[in-house]
Amino acid sequence: MQGKIKNIIVVISFVAILSIGLLANIIAKDNEISTSERRKLAQFPKITVKKLLDGDVSEDLEKYAVDQFVGRDFFRGIKSYVSKYAFGQLDNNGLFIKHGAIYKIEYPLNKEYVEKVADKINDVYKKYLENMNVYYAIIPDKNYYLEDAHLKIDYKEIQNIIQNRIENIKYIDLLPELTIEDYYKTDTHWKQPNIRKVVSKIEKGMNLKDTSKVEYQEKELGDFYGVYYSQIGMKVKPDTLKYLTNDTIENCITYNYETKETGKVYDLNKYNTSTDKYDIFLSGATPIISIENPKANNNKELLLFRDSFGSSIAPLLIENYEKITLIDIRYISSDLLENYIEFNNQDVLFLYSGLVLNHNIFK
């Protein structure tokens, strides 16, 4: 008799949980964006006869149900904690936490991808940049500065691969200029207020004016949950997003070659509207964007071939230039550049992070 009563209680409890969950999901308002995952969430699909016949409705409904499930972040967190503390896994989907910061295992070194980047640099040099002052630098991922044995790529090998394949391009070694404290704890990127020493190293390597005495005001926007935070599914104290500015930067005008729009160096609206708050720096990813400095006392221009790290360092290099043009050839074919840029004795810097070099960035 007791067993029967117990079974009835279990069945009733199970049905009650399902009913409460179903009711909660029906009542709850759909979210457009997941802050923790830094992405847009699937919305209730538009149902058409064609979709019904093609069988696409069930797939769209499944994506919608998964994205809009009540307590989604809570259950993602449970999965991460169970993986770490119950099963003893050191990482969760390649991510691990150490001293309150999140890291991603970046291993092994994909030599063929690094070679492909070096060959692309050579191609761009031969097509557009011969007889110019051309430099390149590598930004290590923050794992490089960990002292323990977590898997990480060999940056000395990256240096050797590129140096052995490229021609007539000077290397600027940034690895000694950074520490683990110069990176966000929840993100891949460096902190802009921390990289003035990197700027000084680049200026010295490119024979530019020393701007180490230039004054900036440090501005604070608020909490910053980086890309690693969205992927790991565990609670970690957020970073604080900060940027440097002064009269020179505030008076600069940007031009986006894709949207044909002008703007400011820092797009502060992105802090409230973008899923990636790092987009405040030059409005985020774009094929070509330029910064013009009306306060410049020269007519020099820098062509900066870059990834997302370039968005935050370019404002600190503008003191030396009338114009900086940032080019991301992950999003535009290098063969098309002459349609947008007049190559005429500019300074040139190829600046790429190790995380980008170790992946197939050029299609």
N, C-alpha and C positions, 0 to 999 in steps of 0.2 A: 504493500500500500504506500509506504514511504517513497519507494522508487518511482511509483506512478505519479505521485504528487510532485516529486523532484523533476520528472520529465516534463510535466505540464508547466511548471514554473520556468524551466529552461526555454520551452517553446514560446510561452507568452513573452518572456524577456527578449528573445530573439526577434519576434514579430514587432514588439514595441520599439526596439532599437531601429529596425528597418523602417518602421512607420515614421518615427521621429526624424530619422535621417532624410527620408523622402520629403516629409513636410518642410523640413528646414531648407532643403535644396529648392523646393518650389517657391517658398516665401522669400528667400534671400535674393537681394538685388545682384544682378550680374556685374562683375568687375571688368573694366576694360583693360587694365594693366596689372600685372603682378610686379609689385615693387621688389620683392625678394628675388624673383627670377629675372627681373629686368627685361620683360618682354610683354607684348600684347597677347591677351588671352582670346581664345576662340569664342565667338558670339553665336547665339542661336541661329542656325542656318536658314537661309531662304529656301523654302521647299517649292520646287517646280516639277512639272510633269517629266521633263527631261532627266532631272536628277533622280526621280523615282524610278524611271525606266533603266537608268544607267547604274542604279544601286549606290549612288554617291551620298544619298541622304543619311544612311546608317553610319557611314564613315564620318561625315560631318557632325552628326549627333554624338557620336562616341567622343570625338575631340572636344566638343562643347561640354559634355558631361564631365570629362576628366579635368578640364581647365577650370570649370566653375563649381567643382565639388566643394561643399562647405567644409572648412577645416583642412584644406589642401596643404597649407604650409605646416600645420600641426602634424599631419601624417607623414609628410616628407621628413620632418625633424625626427619623428619616431624611428623611421627607417635608418636614418643616419646614426642615431644614438645606439640602436640595436646592433648595427654593423660594427660599430667601434667597441662598445662596452660588453655586449653579449657574445659576439663572435670574435672579438679581438683583432679586427681588421685595422691595420695601421692607416689605411687610406680609404676614402669613399669616392669611387669613380675617379681615382688618380689624384684626389685632393687630400691633404692632411693639415692638421693644425699643430703649430708649435709656438710656444710663448705668446699665445693670443693672436697669432697671425696665420693666414691661410696660404698654403703653398700648393703648387701642382707639380707632380712628377713629370719632368720633361726628358724623356729618354726612350730610345737611344738617339744618337746623333744621326740625322739623315743626310749623309754626305752628298748624295746626288742632288738634293734640294739646295744645299749651300753652293754647290758647283753651278747649279742653274742660275742662282742669283748672281754669282760672279760673272757668268757668261752674259747675263742680261746687262750688267753694268758695263762690260766691255762693248757690247753692241751699241748701247746708248752713247758711250764715249766716242766710238768711231763714227757714228752717224751725225752727232751734233757738237761734241765737246772738245775736239782736238785743238790744241794750243791754248786751252783755257786752264785756269788754276782749279784743279779737281781733287777732292779729298773724299775719304770715306771713314766711317766710324761705326762701331758695333756697341749696342746697348745690351748688357747682360740681363737675363732675368734674375729675379731676386734669389732664386735657389743657389746661384753662383756663390753667394756670400754666406751660405750655411756651412757650419764647420763639421757637421756630422756626415754620415754616409748615405743620406738619401740620394736616390738616383738623380743625376743631373748631367747635362751635356758638357762636353769638353770645349771650352772657349778657345783654348790654345790651338786646338785642332781646327776650329772654325777660322781663326786668324791665318793659320798656315794654308788652308785650302784657298781662301780668297787671295792672299798675297801671292800664291804661286800661279794664279790664273789671270789676274788682272794686270794691266799695263799702264804705266804713266800716271798712276793715281796714288797720292800720298795717304798713308794710314795715320789716323789719330787715335791713340789708345785711351779709351775712357774707363777701362776696367779698374784702374787704381783710384779713380776719382769718386767712386760710389761706395756706399755701405748698405747694409740691410735696412738701416733706419731711413734711407732715402726713398723707400718704396711704401706704397699704401699697404696696410695689413690685409685688406680684403680685396685687393685688386692687383692687376699686373703692372700698373703704371708707376712711374716715379712721381714724387711730390714736387711741384714746380718751385716752391720756396727753397727746396734743398739742392737745386741743381745749378746754382750760380758757379760752383767750382767746375762743373762740366762745361759751362759757357766759357769760363776762363781758359780751360784746356783747349777748346775748339778755337777760340780767338788767337791763342798763342800758336797753335798748329797751322792756322790759316794766315798768320801775319796780320791780324786785325788789331784795331785799337783796343786797348785794355779797358773794359767797362766795369771792372770790379768795384770802383768807387761810386758808380751810379746809384742813386737812391731810389728805392721802391717802397710803396706802401703795401703791406700784407693785408689782404682782405679775406674774411672768413664767411663762407656761405652756409655751412651747417653740416649735418650728418651726410656721410658718403658710404653707401653700401656698394662695394665693387663687384666685378664680374665673378670672382671666386665665391663671394658670399651667396650669390644667387645659385651657384652650382652645388655647394656643399650641403645645404639644407640644415645647418646647425647654427645655433645662436652664437655670434661673435660680436664683440663691441665694435661699432662702426668707426670708420675714420672720420676726420673732419676735412672737408674740401676747402682748400685755400688757393689763392692766386696772388700774383704780384702785379702791381700797376704803377704807372707814373704819368706825367703829362704827355710824354712822347707816345706811350701806348694808347692813352685815351684819345689822342688826336689822330691816330692811324685809321685808315679806311681799308676794309677788306673788299675783295671782289671775287665772287664765286662764279667760275667760268661755266658751271653746269646750270645753275639757276639764273645766272645773269643778274644777281642781286648784290648790292653793296651792304656793308654792315660794319660792326665793331669787332675788335679782336676777341673780346669776351662776350659771348652770347648768353647773358645771365638768365634769360628766360628758359634756357634749356635745363636749368637746375630744377624747375618746377614742372616742366612739360616732357622732358626726354626720359626714356627708360634707362639711359646711360648718362648720368650727370657729368661725366668727364667731357661730354659734348659741349660744355661751356667754352672749351678751348677751340676757337675757330669753327664753332658750330658742328664739330664732329667730322666723320668721314666724308670726303669728297675728292673727285679726281684731281682738280686743279683749283687752288685758291691763292690769291695774292694779298700781300699787306703793303700798303704804300705809306711812307713816313714823310709827312709834309715838313717836319722839323729837321730833316737830314741836311747835313752840310756837305754832302757829296752826291754823286749820281750813280753810286755803285748798286749792283743788284746781285742777290744770292738766289740760285736755283737749289732748292732743298728737296731732294728725292727722299721720300720718307714714308713711315707708317704712322700710327696714331701718336707715338711719342713725340713726333715732330710738332704736333699742334701746340704743345705746352712749352717747348723750348724756343720756337720761332719768335714769340714776343720778346724774349730776352736777348735775341740776336739783332733785333731791328735797330738798335742804337748805331750799328755800323753800316746801315744800308738805307738807301732811299726806297728800295723795294725788295721784298722777299716773295718769291713764287714757290709755293709748296706743291709738289707733284707726287701723286700716289699712283704708280703704274700697276697696282693691283686692280685698279678700276678703270684704267684707260690704256689702250695699246700705245706703246712707245712710238710706234710708226706714225701715230696721229699728232704727236706733240708739235710738230712744225706748223700745224694748222692754227695753233693757239699761242705759241711762244716764238719770239724772235731770238735766236741764239746768237749772241754778240758779245763775247768777251766778258761774261759774267763769272763770278765765283760760283763753284758748284760743290755741294756736299751731299754724299749718299749716306743717310743715317737710318740704320735698321736695327730693330731689336732681335736678339737671339731667338725669341719665340717665333718671330716671323721668318727668319732665315731657315729655321728647322722644319718648315712646312712648305707645301707646294703652293707658293703664293702667286706664281705667274702661270696662267692657264694657256 
